[in-house]
Amino acid sequence: MLVTLSGRYKPALLVALVSVIFFAVLSGLALDMGECFITFVYSLIAYAGLLVMVLSRRPSTPTNADLLVIKWGFTMLFLTGLLIYPRVWYARGLY
């Protein structure tokens, strides 16, 4: 089944792609034994699931909230993950 996406998704997906590339480069250059890059990978996996949910729910008529989540969702997941993941790893004894 082929579903066409609305043209309103294009600017939001472009901003999301640019932010993913920016944070990939930035987290890859951080000298913290890969902790920032692991956070990036976890955030990217969560964001991919979020994209699948949003795009499959309303492929032809996105709401403003859908566009906002697509545009800034990865940035919020990544920045929140940078705060939460190290504390969780430390609490579990993995750090």
Residue pairs with C-beta under 8 A, 6 or more apart in sequence:
3 59
3 60
4 59
4 60
5 55
5 59
5 60
6 59
6 60
6 61
6 62
8 62
8 67
9 55
9 62
9 67
9 70
11 71
12 67
12 68
12 70
12 71
13 70
15 71
15 72
16 47
16 51
16 70
16 71
16 73
16 74
19 72
19 74
19 75
20 44
20 47
20 74
23 40
23 74
23 75
23 78
24 40
26 36
27 36
27 37
27 39
27 40
27 78
28 37
28 40
30 36
30 37
35 85
35 86
36 82
38 85
39 78
39 81
39 82
39 85
40 78
42 81
42 85
43 74
43 77
43 78
43 81
44 74
46 77
47 73
47 74
47 77
50 69
50 73
50 77
51 70
51 73
54 62
54 66
54 69
54 70
55 70
57 66
58 66
62 70
86 95
89 95
